[in-house]
Amino acid sequence: MNDQDGAIGSLYMNEIQNMSAYTPYMVDPGNHEVSYNFAYYTEFFRNMPANPEHPTVTTDNGVAPNNWYFSYNIGLVHFVTLSSG
């Protein structure tokens, strides 16, 4: 998400738009999003679920929703997303 000021990540997300519009998916930050303290990832996915226990994070852009890790339920399945990056 941070290569060429986010242009590569935006291009990738645009390329998968037809699939992602109809297929549920969740994103998770990794080692390639660490630049600028995860600022590009955090802003690009600002509307994704945020962690209710630690609702905000501070990136190089300032305070933002904490979408770095979270969990949610769909039916009987509990999904967890974590980053080890």
PDB file of N, CA, C and O in Angstrom:
ATOM      1  N   MET A   1       0.814  -1.199   0.000  1.00  0.00           N
ATOM      2  CA  MET A   1       0.000   0.000   0.000  1.00  0.00           C
ATOM      3  C   MET A   1       0.855   1.259   0.000  1.00  0.00           C
ATOM      4  O   MET A   1       0.328   2.343  -0.250  1.00  0.00           O
ATOM      5  N   ASN A   2       2.147   1.161   0.269  1.00  0.00           N
ATOM      6  CA  ASN A   2       2.924   2.388   0.389  1.00  0.00           C
ATOM      7  C   ASN A   2       3.854   2.654  -0.782  1.00  0.00           C
ATOM      8  O   ASN A   2       4.449   3.729  -0.849  1.00  0.00           O
ATOM      9  N   ASP A   3       3.999   1.710  -1.710  1.00  0.00           N
ATOM     10  CA  ASP A   3       4.875   1.948  -2.859  1.00  0.00           C
ATOM     11  C   ASP A   3       4.334   3.079  -3.721  1.00  0.00           C
ATOM     12  O   ASP A   3       3.132   3.168  -3.969  1.00  0.00           O
ATOM     13  N   GLN A   4       5.222   3.924  -4.164  1.00  0.00           N
ATOM     14  CA  GLN A   4       4.885   5.058  -5.027  1.00  0.00           C
ATOM     15  C   GLN A   4       3.721   5.872  -4.451  1.00  0.00           C
ATOM     16  O   GLN A   4       2.753   6.179  -5.147  1.00  0.00           O
ATOM     17  N   ASP A   5       3.838   6.206  -3.184  1.00  0.00           N
ATOM     18  CA  ASP A   5       2.813   6.996  -2.481  1.00  0.00           C
ATOM     19  C   ASP A   5       1.418   6.380  -2.576  1.00  0.00           C
ATOM     20  O   ASP A   5       0.427   7.095  -2.725  1.00  0.00           O
ATOM     21  N   GLY A   6       1.347   5.071  -2.490  1.00  0.00           N
ATOM     22  CA  GLY A   6       0.070   4.371  -2.479  1.00  0.00           C
ATOM     23  C   GLY A   6      -0.488   4.039  -3.849  1.00  0.00           C
ATOM     24  O   GLY A   6      -1.541   3.407  -3.936  1.00  0.00           O
ATOM     25  N   ALA A   7       0.177   4.441  -4.923  1.00  0.00           N
ATOM     26  CA  ALA A   7      -0.350   4.219  -6.275  1.00  0.00           C
ATOM     27  C   ALA A   7      -0.441   2.736  -6.622  1.00  0.00           C
ATOM     28  O   ALA A   7      -1.407   2.313  -7.257  1.00  0.00           O
ATOM     29  N   ILE A   8       0.541   1.946  -6.218  1.00  0.00           N
ATOM     30  CA  ILE A   8       0.536   0.512  -6.527  1.00  0.00           C
ATOM     31  C   ILE A   8      -0.609  -0.188  -5.799  1.00  0.00           C
ATOM     32  O   ILE A   8      -1.303  -1.017  -6.387  1.00  0.00           O
ATOM     33  N   GLY A   9      -0.808   0.139  -4.526  1.00  0.00           N
ATOM     34  CA  GLY A   9      -1.916  -0.450  -3.768  1.00  0.00           C
ATOM     35  C   GLY A   9      -3.262  -0.062  -4.344  1.00  0.00           C
ATOM     36  O   GLY A   9      -4.164  -0.897  -4.421  1.00  0.00           O
ATOM     37  N   SER A  10      -3.413   1.182  -4.746  1.00  0.00           N
ATOM     38  CA  SER A  10      -4.671   1.635  -5.363  1.00  0.00           C
ATOM     39  C   SER A  10      -4.919   0.909  -6.679  1.00  0.00           C
ATOM     40  O   SER A  10      -6.048   0.512  -6.968  1.00  0.00           O
ATOM     41  N   LEU A  11      -3.873   0.734  -7.473  1.00  0.00           N
ATOM     42  CA  LEU A  11      -4.002   0.010  -8.737  1.00  0.00           C
ATOM     43  C   LEU A  11      -4.457  -1.426  -8.484  1.00  0.00           C
ATOM     44  O   LEU A  11      -5.359  -1.923  -9.159  1.00  0.00           O
ATOM     45  N   TYR A  12      -3.833  -2.089  -7.514  1.00  0.00           N
ATOM     46  CA  TYR A  12      -4.221  -3.465  -7.188  1.00  0.00           C
ATOM     47  C   TYR A  12      -5.682  -3.544  -6.747  1.00  0.00           C
ATOM     48  O   TYR A  12      -6.429  -4.400  -7.223  1.00  0.00           O
ATOM     49  N   MET A  13      -6.087  -2.662  -5.847  1.00  0.00           N
ATOM     50  CA  MET A  13      -7.466  -2.696  -5.363  1.00  0.00           C
ATOM     51  C   MET A  13      -8.452  -2.402  -6.495  1.00  0.00           C
ATOM     52  O   MET A  13      -9.542  -2.974  -6.521  1.00  0.00           O
ATOM     53  N   ASN A  14      -8.093  -1.534  -7.415  1.00  0.00           N
ATOM     54  CA  ASN A  14      -8.951  -1.289  -8.579  1.00  0.00           C
ATOM     55  C   ASN A  14      -9.050  -2.521  -9.459  1.00  0.00           C
ATOM     56  O   ASN A  14     -10.114  -2.800 -10.010  1.00  0.00           O
ATOM     57  N   GLU A  15      -7.960  -3.262  -9.600  1.00  0.00           N
ATOM     58  CA  GLU A  15      -7.949  -4.473 -10.429  1.00  0.00           C
ATOM     59  C   GLU A  15      -8.856  -5.570  -9.868  1.00  0.00           C
ATOM     60  O   GLU A  15      -9.445  -6.329 -10.637  1.00  0.00           O
ATOM     61  N   ILE A  16      -8.978  -5.664  -8.546  1.00  0.00           N
ATOM     62  CA  ILE A  16      -9.812  -6.716  -7.960  1.00  0.00           C
ATOM     63  C   ILE A  16     -11.237  -6.243  -7.650  1.00  0.00           C
ATOM     64  O   ILE A  16     -12.014  -6.974  -7.037  1.00  0.00           O
ATOM     65  N   GLN A  17     -11.578  -5.026  -8.072  1.00  0.00           N
ATOM     66  CA  GLN A  17     -12.875  -4.444  -7.742  1.00  0.00           C
ATOM     67  C   GLN A  17     -14.055  -5.299  -8.220  1.00  0.00           C
ATOM     68  O   GLN A  17     -15.033  -5.442  -7.487  1.00  0.00           O
ATOM     69  N   ASN A  18     -13.989  -5.860  -9.410  1.00  0.00           N
ATOM     70  CA  ASN A  18     -15.100  -6.682  -9.903  1.00  0.00           C
ATOM     71  C   ASN A  18     -15.339  -7.899  -9.018  1.00  0.00           C
ATOM     72  O   ASN A  18     -16.488  -8.272  -8.782  1.00  0.00           O
ATOM     73  N   MET A  19     -14.278  -8.521  -8.529  1.00  0.00           N
ATOM     74  CA  MET A  19     -14.416  -9.674  -7.649  1.00  0.00           C
ATOM     75  C   MET A  19     -14.846  -9.234  -6.247  1.00  0.00           C
ATOM     76  O   MET A  19     -15.744  -9.827  -5.651  1.00  0.00           O
ATOM     77  N   SER A  20     -14.204  -8.199  -5.734  1.00  0.00           N
ATOM     78  CA  SER A  20     -14.452  -7.810  -4.349  1.00  0.00           C
ATOM     79  C   SER A  20     -15.822  -7.177  -4.135  1.00  0.00           C
ATOM     80  O   SER A  20     -16.291  -7.087  -3.001  1.00  0.00           O
ATOM     81  N   ALA A  21     -16.459  -6.743  -5.200  1.00  0.00           N
ATOM     82  CA  ALA A  21     -17.804  -6.174  -5.074  1.00  0.00           C
ATOM     83  C   ALA A  21     -18.834  -7.260  -4.746  1.00  0.00           C
ATOM     84  O   ALA A  21     -19.908  -6.958  -4.226  1.00  0.00           O
ATOM     85  N   TYR A  22     -18.511  -8.518  -5.046  1.00  0.00           N
ATOM     86  CA  TYR A  22     -19.475  -9.604  -4.851  1.00  0.00           C
ATOM     87  C   TYR A  22     -18.993 -10.707  -3.925  1.00  0.00           C
ATOM     88  O   TYR A  22     -19.775 -11.579  -3.548  1.00  0.00           O
ATOM     89  N   THR A  23     -17.729 -10.685  -3.555  1.00  0.00           N
ATOM     90  CA  THR A  23     -17.151 -11.720  -2.711  1.00  0.00           C
ATOM     91  C   THR A  23     -16.677 -11.093  -1.405  1.00  0.00           C
ATOM     92  O   THR A  23     -15.842 -10.188  -1.423  1.00  0.00           O
ATOM     93  N   PRO A  24     -17.198 -11.560  -0.275  1.00  0.00           N
ATOM     94  CA  PRO A  24     -16.741 -10.987   1.000  1.00  0.00           C
ATOM     95  C   PRO A  24     -15.251 -11.245   1.212  1.00  0.00           C
ATOM     96  O   PRO A  24     -14.756 -12.342   0.952  1.00  0.00           O
ATOM     97  N   TYR A  25     -14.564 -10.245   1.678  1.00  0.00           N
ATOM     98  CA  TYR A  25     -13.148 -10.391   2.000  1.00  0.00           C
ATOM     99  C   TYR A  25     -12.785  -9.363   3.061  1.00  0.00           C
ATOM    100  O   TYR A  25     -13.485  -8.365   3.235  1.00  0.00           O
ATOM    101  N   MET A  26     -11.705  -9.609   3.757  1.00  0.00           N
ATOM    102  CA  MET A  26     -11.201  -8.652   4.742  1.00  0.00           C
ATOM    103  C   MET A  26      -9.716  -8.452   4.476  1.00  0.00           C
ATOM    104  O   MET A  26      -9.042  -9.349   3.971  1.00  0.00           O
ATOM    105  N   VAL A  27      -9.224  -7.303   4.810  1.00  0.00           N
ATOM    106  CA  VAL A  27      -7.810  -6.983   4.615  1.00  0.00           C
ATOM    107  C   VAL A  27      -7.108  -6.995   5.966  1.00  0.00           C
ATOM    108  O   VAL A  27      -7.746  -6.909   7.015  1.00  0.00           O
ATOM    109  N   ASP A  28      -5.795  -7.102   5.923  1.00  0.00           N
ATOM    110  CA  ASP A  28      -4.988  -7.125   7.135  1.00  0.00           C
ATOM    111  C   ASP A  28      -3.628  -6.531   6.794  1.00  0.00           C
ATOM    112  O   ASP A  28      -3.047  -6.897   5.773  1.00  0.00           O
ATOM    113  N   PRO A  29      -3.101  -5.627   7.616  1.00  0.00           N
ATOM    114  CA  PRO A  29      -1.803  -5.038   7.292  1.00  0.00           C
ATOM    115  C   PRO A  29      -0.680  -6.049   7.468  1.00  0.00           C
ATOM    116  O   PRO A  29      -0.751  -6.942   8.313  1.00  0.00           O
ATOM    117  N   GLY A  30       0.339  -5.894   6.669  1.00  0.00           N
ATOM    118  CA  GLY A  30       1.513  -6.746   6.757  1.00  0.00           C
ATOM    119  C   GLY A  30       2.777  -5.911   6.721  1.00  0.00           C
ATOM    120  O   GLY A  30       2.726  -4.690   6.873  1.00  0.00           O
ATOM    121  N   ASN A  31       3.904  -6.561   6.520  1.00  0.00           N
ATOM    122  CA  ASN A  31       5.180  -5.851   6.553  1.00  0.00           C
ATOM    123  C   ASN A  31       5.304  -4.813   5.442  1.00  0.00           C
ATOM    124  O   ASN A  31       6.044  -3.844   5.608  1.00  0.00           O
ATOM    125  N   HIS A  32       4.618  -4.976   4.327  1.00  0.00           N
ATOM    126  CA  HIS A  32       4.720  -4.011   3.239  1.00  0.00           C
ATOM    127  C   HIS A  32       3.841  -2.773   3.452  1.00  0.00           C
ATOM    128  O   HIS A  32       3.859  -1.867   2.619  1.00  0.00           O
ATOM    129  N   GLU A  33       3.085  -2.714   4.529  1.00  0.00           N
ATOM    130  CA  GLU A  33       2.298  -1.518   4.857  1.00  0.00           C
ATOM    131  C   GLU A  33       2.921  -0.697   5.988  1.00  0.00           C
ATOM    132  O   GLU A  33       2.338   0.304   6.403  1.00  0.00           O
ATOM    133  N   VAL A  34       4.070  -1.088   6.487  1.00  0.00           N
ATOM    134  CA  VAL A  34       4.637  -0.474   7.687  1.00  0.00           C
ATOM    135  C   VAL A  34       5.136   0.964   7.464  1.00  0.00           C
ATOM    136  O   VAL A  34       5.223   1.726   8.426  1.00  0.00           O
ATOM    137  N   SER A  35       5.458   1.345   6.247  1.00  0.00           N
ATOM    138  CA  SER A  35       5.961   2.698   6.000  1.00  0.00           C
ATOM    139  C   SER A  35       4.984   3.757   6.485  1.00  0.00           C
ATOM    140  O   SER A  35       3.767   3.590   6.400  1.00  0.00           O
ATOM    141  N   TYR A  36       5.526   4.818   6.981  1.00  0.00           N
ATOM    142  CA  TYR A  36       4.742   5.942   7.501  1.00  0.00           C
ATOM    143  C   TYR A  36       3.811   5.486   8.619  1.00  0.00           C
ATOM    144  O   TYR A  36       2.718   6.023   8.798  1.00  0.00           O
ATOM    145  N   ASN A  37       4.274   4.474   9.374  1.00  0.00           N
ATOM    146  CA  ASN A  37       3.510   3.944  10.509  1.00  0.00           C
ATOM    147  C   ASN A  37       2.110   3.509  10.088  1.00  0.00           C
ATOM    148  O   ASN A  37       1.125   3.851  10.742  1.00  0.00           O
ATOM    149  N   PHE A  38       2.028   2.763   9.006  1.00  0.00           N
ATOM    150  CA  PHE A  38       0.785   2.195   8.474  1.00  0.00           C
ATOM    151  C   PHE A  38      -0.211   3.254   7.988  1.00  0.00           C
ATOM    152  O   PHE A  38      -1.406   2.974   7.896  1.00  0.00           O
ATOM    153  N   ALA A  39       0.255   4.441   7.680  1.00  0.00           N
ATOM    154  CA  ALA A  39      -0.647   5.538   7.303  1.00  0.00           C
ATOM    155  C   ALA A  39      -1.450   5.222   6.036  1.00  0.00           C
ATOM    156  O   ALA A  39      -2.656   5.463   6.002  1.00  0.00           O
ATOM    157  N   TYR A  40      -0.801   4.689   4.994  1.00  0.00           N
ATOM    158  CA  TYR A  40      -1.535   4.412   3.751  1.00  0.00           C
ATOM    159  C   TYR A  40      -2.606   3.351   3.967  1.00  0.00           C
ATOM    160  O   TYR A  40      -3.749   3.514   3.539  1.00  0.00           O
ATOM    161  N   TYR A  41      -2.229   2.260   4.635  1.00  0.00           N
ATOM    162  CA  TYR A  41      -3.205   1.198   4.912  1.00  0.00           C
ATOM    163  C   TYR A  41      -4.372   1.736   5.727  1.00  0.00           C
ATOM    164  O   TYR A  41      -5.532   1.511   5.382  1.00  0.00           O
ATOM    165  N   THR A  42      -4.070   2.443   6.802  1.00  0.00           N
ATOM    166  CA  THR A  42      -5.097   2.942   7.713  1.00  0.00           C
ATOM    167  C   THR A  42      -6.072   3.869   6.997  1.00  0.00           C
ATOM    168  O   THR A  42      -7.282   3.767   7.203  1.00  0.00           O
ATOM    169  N   GLU A  43      -5.569   4.764   6.167  1.00  0.00           N
ATOM    170  CA  GLU A  43      -6.447   5.699   5.452  1.00  0.00           C
ATOM    171  C   GLU A  43      -7.200   5.020   4.323  1.00  0.00           C
ATOM    172  O   GLU A  43      -8.376   5.313   4.109  1.00  0.00           O
ATOM    173  N   PHE A  44      -6.546   4.115   3.591  1.00  0.00           N
ATOM    174  CA  PHE A  44      -7.195   3.448   2.467  1.00  0.00           C
ATOM    175  C   PHE A  44      -8.388   2.614   2.937  1.00  0.00           C
ATOM    176  O   PHE A  44      -9.418   2.560   2.265  1.00  0.00           O
ATOM    177  N   PHE A  45      -8.241   1.966   4.091  1.00  0.00           N
ATOM    178  CA  PHE A  45      -9.298   1.107   4.614  1.00  0.00           C
ATOM    179  C   PHE A  45      -9.977   1.727   5.837  1.00  0.00           C
ATOM    180  O   PHE A  45     -10.406   1.003   6.736  1.00  0.00           O
ATOM    181  N   ARG A  46     -10.077   3.029   5.880  1.00  0.00           N
ATOM    182  CA  ARG A  46     -10.645   3.759   7.018  1.00  0.00           C
ATOM    183  C   ARG A  46     -12.055   3.277   7.366  1.00  0.00           C
ATOM    184  O   ARG A  46     -12.424   3.311   8.539  1.00  0.00           O
ATOM    185  N   ASN A  47     -12.846   2.837   6.408  1.00  0.00           N
ATOM    186  CA  ASN A  47     -14.231   2.432   6.659  1.00  0.00           C
ATOM    187  C   ASN A  47     -14.396   0.959   7.018  1.00  0.00           C
ATOM    188  O   ASN A  47     -15.520   0.486   7.178  1.00  0.00           O
ATOM    189  N   MET A  48     -13.292   0.232   7.145  1.00  0.00           N
ATOM    190  CA  MET A  48     -13.365  -1.165   7.553  1.00  0.00           C
ATOM    191  C   MET A  48     -13.632  -1.221   9.055  1.00  0.00           C
ATOM    192  O   MET A  48     -13.493  -0.206   9.737  1.00  0.00           O
ATOM    193  N   PRO A  49     -14.011  -2.376   9.583  1.00  0.00           N
ATOM    194  CA  PRO A  49     -14.273  -2.472  11.028  1.00  0.00           C
ATOM    195  C   PRO A  49     -13.061  -2.028  11.841  1.00  0.00           C
ATOM    196  O   PRO A  49     -11.914  -2.252  11.455  1.00  0.00           O
ATOM    197  N   ALA A  50     -13.342  -1.400  12.964  1.00  0.00           N
ATOM    198  CA  ALA A  50     -12.277  -0.950  13.858  1.00  0.00           C
ATOM    199  C   ALA A  50     -12.323  -1.751  15.141  1.00  0.00           C
ATOM    200  O   ALA A  50     -13.361  -2.303  15.506  1.00  0.00           O
ATOM    201  N   ASN A  51     -11.205  -1.811  15.816  1.00  0.00           N
ATOM    202  CA  ASN A  51     -11.093  -2.545  17.067  1.00  0.00           C
ATOM    203  C   ASN A  51     -11.792  -1.759  18.175  1.00  0.00           C
ATOM    204  O   ASN A  51     -11.384  -0.634  18.463  1.00  0.00           O
ATOM    205  N   PRO A  52     -12.830  -2.312  18.805  1.00  0.00           N
ATOM    206  CA  PRO A  52     -13.561  -1.555  19.826  1.00  0.00           C
ATOM    207  C   PRO A  52     -12.780  -1.349  21.132  1.00  0.00           C
ATOM    208  O   PRO A  52     -13.046  -0.388  21.854  1.00  0.00           O
ATOM    209  N   GLU A  53     -11.826  -2.229  21.446  1.00  0.00           N
ATOM    210  CA  GLU A  53     -11.078  -2.088  22.695  1.00  0.00           C
ATOM    211  C   GLU A  53     -10.016  -0.990  22.616  1.00  0.00           C
ATOM    212  O   GLU A  53      -9.720  -0.340  23.618  1.00  0.00           O
ATOM    213  N   HIS A  54      -9.455  -0.786  21.453  1.00  0.00           N
ATOM    214  CA  HIS A  54      -8.470   0.272  21.207  1.00  0.00           C
ATOM    215  C   HIS A  54      -8.923   0.987  19.936  1.00  0.00           C
ATOM    216  O   HIS A  54      -8.389   0.717  18.860  1.00  0.00           O
ATOM    217  N   PRO A  55      -9.894   1.889  20.039  1.00  0.00           N
ATOM    218  CA  PRO A  55     -10.581   2.411  18.859  1.00  0.00           C
ATOM    219  C   PRO A  55      -9.766   3.310  17.939  1.00  0.00           C
ATOM    220  O   PRO A  55     -10.167   3.527  16.795  1.00  0.00           O
ATOM    221  N   THR A  56      -8.629   3.842  18.401  1.00  0.00           N
ATOM    222  CA  THR A  56      -7.849   4.703  17.523  1.00  0.00           C
ATOM    223  C   THR A  56      -6.370   4.345  17.559  1.00  0.00           C
ATOM    224  O   THR A  56      -5.878   3.747  18.515  1.00  0.00           O
ATOM    225  N   VAL A  57      -5.676   4.726  16.490  1.00  0.00           N
ATOM    226  CA  VAL A  57      -4.225   4.602  16.383  1.00  0.00           C
ATOM    227  C   VAL A  57      -3.696   5.935  15.873  1.00  0.00           C
ATOM    228  O   VAL A  57      -4.456   6.762  15.369  1.00  0.00           O
ATOM    229  N   THR A  58      -2.409   6.137  16.004  1.00  0.00           N
ATOM    230  CA  THR A  58      -1.798   7.351  15.487  1.00  0.00           C
ATOM    231  C   THR A  58      -0.789   6.977  14.416  1.00  0.00           C
ATOM    232  O   THR A  58       0.170   6.251  14.680  1.00  0.00           O
ATOM    233  N   THR A  59      -1.008   7.475  13.207  1.00  0.00           N
ATOM    234  CA  THR A  59      -0.085   7.262  12.102  1.00  0.00           C
ATOM    235  C   THR A  59       0.587   8.587  11.784  1.00  0.00           C
ATOM    236  O   THR A  59       0.386   9.570  12.498  1.00  0.00           O
ATOM    237  N   ASP A  60       1.376   8.625  10.728  1.00  0.00           N
ATOM    238  CA  ASP A  60       1.993   9.885  10.314  1.00  0.00           C
ATOM    239  C   ASP A  60       0.935  10.903   9.879  1.00  0.00           C
ATOM    240  O   ASP A  60       1.232  12.095   9.788  1.00  0.00           O
ATOM    241  N   ASN A  61      -0.297  10.450   9.608  1.00  0.00           N
ATOM    242  CA  ASN A  61      -1.401  11.347   9.247  1.00  0.00           C
ATOM    243  C   ASN A  61      -2.175  11.825  10.464  1.00  0.00           C
ATOM    244  O   ASN A  61      -3.054  12.676  10.326  1.00  0.00           O
ATOM    245  N   GLY A  62      -1.882  11.310  11.644  1.00  0.00           N
ATOM    246  CA  GLY A  62      -2.599  11.688  12.859  1.00  0.00           C
ATOM    247  C   GLY A  62      -3.446  10.542  13.389  1.00  0.00           C
ATOM    248  O   GLY A  62      -3.190   9.379  13.077  1.00  0.00           O
ATOM    249  N   VAL A  63      -4.446  10.865  14.183  1.00  0.00           N
ATOM    250  CA  VAL A  63      -5.304   9.863  14.817  1.00  0.00           C
ATOM    251  C   VAL A  63      -6.309   9.322  13.796  1.00  0.00           C
ATOM    252  O   VAL A  63      -6.889  10.081  13.020  1.00  0.00           O
ATOM    253  N   ALA A  64      -6.507   7.999  13.808  1.00  0.00           N
ATOM    254  CA  ALA A  64      -7.414   7.338  12.861  1.00  0.00           C
ATOM    255  C   ALA A  64      -8.043   6.124  13.531  1.00  0.00           C
ATOM    256  O   ALA A  64      -7.568   5.683  14.578  1.00  0.00           O
ATOM    257  N   PRO A  65      -9.122   5.569  12.936  1.00  0.00           N
ATOM    258  CA  PRO A  65      -9.710   4.343  13.488  1.00  0.00           C
ATOM    259  C   PRO A  65      -8.690   3.209  13.483  1.00  0.00           C
ATOM    260  O   PRO A  65      -7.902   3.088  12.545  1.00  0.00           O
ATOM    261  N   ASN A  66      -8.700   2.383  14.518  1.00  0.00           N
ATOM    262  CA  ASN A  66      -7.779   1.254  14.618  1.00  0.00           C
ATOM    263  C   ASN A  66      -8.336   0.073  13.829  1.00  0.00           C
ATOM    264  O   ASN A  66      -9.085  -0.743  14.367  1.00  0.00           O
ATOM    265  N   ASN A  67      -7.969  -0.012  12.554  1.00  0.00           N
ATOM    266  CA  ASN A  67      -8.391  -1.130  11.716  1.00  0.00           C
ATOM    267  C   ASN A  67      -7.244  -2.110  11.478  1.00  0.00           C
ATOM    268  O   ASN A  67      -7.245  -2.845  10.491  1.00  0.00           O
ATOM    269  N   TRP A  68      -6.264  -2.118  12.388  1.00  0.00           N
ATOM    270  CA  TRP A  68      -5.103  -2.981  12.235  1.00  0.00           C
ATOM    271  C   TRP A  68      -5.383  -4.417  12.653  1.00  0.00           C
ATOM    272  O   TRP A  68      -4.737  -5.331  12.140  1.00  0.00           O
ATOM    273  N   TYR A  69      -6.304  -4.644  13.547  1.00  0.00           N
ATOM    274  CA  TYR A  69      -6.720  -6.001  13.914  1.00  0.00           C
ATOM    275  C   TYR A  69      -8.129  -5.924  14.474  1.00  0.00           C
ATOM    276  O   TYR A  69      -8.502  -4.934  15.103  1.00  0.00           O
ATOM    277  N   PHE A  70      -8.906  -6.965  14.246  1.00  0.00           N
ATOM    278  CA  PHE A  70     -10.296  -6.970  14.692  1.00  0.00           C
ATOM    279  C   PHE A  70     -10.868  -8.358  14.512  1.00  0.00           C
ATOM    280  O   PHE A  70     -10.238  -9.229  13.911  1.00  0.00           O
ATOM    281  N   SER A  71     -12.056  -8.558  15.032  1.00  0.00           N
ATOM    282  CA  SER A  71     -12.769  -9.816  14.821  1.00  0.00           C
ATOM    283  C   SER A  71     -14.254  -9.511  14.678  1.00  0.00           C
ATOM    284  O   SER A  71     -14.726  -8.455  15.100  1.00  0.00           O
ATOM    285  N   TYR A  72     -14.973 -10.434  14.086  1.00  0.00           N
ATOM    286  CA  TYR A  72     -16.404 -10.249  13.876  1.00  0.00           C
ATOM    287  C   TYR A  72     -17.052 -11.614  13.680  1.00  0.00           C
ATOM    288  O   TYR A  72     -16.367 -12.601  13.412  1.00  0.00           O
ATOM    289  N   ASN A  73     -18.351 -11.664  13.813  1.00  0.00           N
ATOM    290  CA  ASN A  73     -19.113 -12.896  13.651  1.00  0.00           C
ATOM    291  C   ASN A  73     -19.985 -12.823  12.409  1.00  0.00           C
ATOM    292  O   ASN A  73     -20.565 -11.782  12.101  1.00  0.00           O
ATOM    293  N   ILE A  74     -20.066 -13.932  11.709  1.00  0.00           N
ATOM    294  CA  ILE A  74     -21.054 -14.128  10.646  1.00  0.00           C
ATOM    295  C   ILE A  74     -21.659 -15.493  10.916  1.00  0.00           C
ATOM    296  O   ILE A  74     -20.994 -16.518  10.769  1.00  0.00           O
ATOM    297  N   GLY A  75     -22.914 -15.501  11.310  1.00  0.00           N
ATOM    298  CA  GLY A  75     -23.554 -16.753  11.687  1.00  0.00           C
ATOM    299  C   GLY A  75     -22.832 -17.367  12.872  1.00  0.00           C
ATOM    300  O   GLY A  75     -22.603 -16.704  13.883  1.00  0.00           O
ATOM    301  N   LEU A  76     -22.476 -18.632  12.742  1.00  0.00           N
ATOM    302  CA  LEU A  76     -21.779 -19.334  13.820  1.00  0.00           C
ATOM    303  C   LEU A  76     -20.263 -19.247  13.714  1.00  0.00           C
ATOM    304  O   LEU A  76     -19.556 -19.856  14.516  1.00  0.00           O
ATOM    305  N   VAL A  77     -19.755 -18.503  12.743  1.00  0.00           N
ATOM    306  CA  VAL A  77     -18.308 -18.420  12.533  1.00  0.00           C
ATOM    307  C   VAL A  77     -17.771 -17.115  13.104  1.00  0.00           C
ATOM    308  O   VAL A  77     -18.324 -16.046  12.846  1.00  0.00           O
ATOM    309  N   HIS A  78     -16.690 -17.200  13.884  1.00  0.00           N
ATOM    310  CA  HIS A  78     -16.017 -16.033  14.441  1.00  0.00           C
ATOM    311  C   HIS A  78     -14.716 -15.838  13.663  1.00  0.00           C
ATOM    312  O   HIS A  78     -13.834 -16.696  13.708  1.00  0.00           O
ATOM    313  N   PHE A  79     -14.590 -14.713  12.948  1.00  0.00           N
ATOM    314  CA  PHE A  79     -13.408 -14.409  12.144  1.00  0.00           C
ATOM    315  C   PHE A  79     -12.483 -13.496  12.949  1.00  0.00           C
ATOM    316  O   PHE A  79     -12.934 -12.579  13.636  1.00  0.00           O
ATOM    317  N   VAL A  80     -11.190 -13.765  12.851  1.00  0.00           N
ATOM    318  CA  VAL A  80     -10.179 -12.954  13.519  1.00  0.00           C
ATOM    319  C   VAL A  80      -9.124 -12.591  12.483  1.00  0.00           C
ATOM    320  O   VAL A  80      -8.674 -13.445  11.719  1.00  0.00           O
ATOM    321  N   THR A  81      -8.734 -11.329  12.461  1.00  0.00           N
ATOM    322  CA  THR A  81      -7.641 -10.907  11.595  1.00  0.00           C
ATOM    323  C   THR A  81      -6.567 -10.257  12.447  1.00  0.00           C
ATOM    324  O   THR A  81      -6.840  -9.338  13.219  1.00  0.00           O
ATOM    325  N   LEU A  82      -5.348 -10.742  12.299  1.00  0.00           N
ATOM    326  CA  LEU A  82      -4.188 -10.254  13.054  1.00  0.00           C
ATOM    327  C   LEU A  82      -3.036 -10.032  12.097  1.00  0.00           C
ATOM    328  O   LEU A  82      -2.930 -10.714  11.077  1.00  0.00           O
ATOM    329  N   SER A  83      -2.191  -9.101  12.412  1.00  0.00           N
ATOM    330  CA  SER A  83      -0.983  -8.891  11.619  1.00  0.00           C
ATOM    331  C   SER A  83       0.223  -9.189  12.482  1.00  0.00           C
ATOM    332  O   SER A  83       0.290  -8.772  13.638  1.00  0.00           O
ATOM    333  N   SER A  84       1.163  -9.904  11.924  1.00  0.00           N
ATOM    334  CA  SER A  84       2.410 -10.151  12.640  1.00  0.00           C
ATOM    335  C   SER A  84       3.530  -9.292  12.077  1.00  0.00           C
ATOM    336  O   SER A  84       4.695  -9.449  12.443  1.00  0.00           O
ATOM    337  N   GLY A  85       3.157  -8.367  11.165  1.00  0.00           N
ATOM    338  CA  GLY A  85       4.154  -7.523  10.493  1.00  0.00           C
ATOM    339  C   GLY A  85       4.660  -6.399  11.296  1.00  0.00           C
ATOM    340  O   GLY A  85       5.499  -5.632  10.825  1.00  0.00           O
TER     341      GLY A  85
END
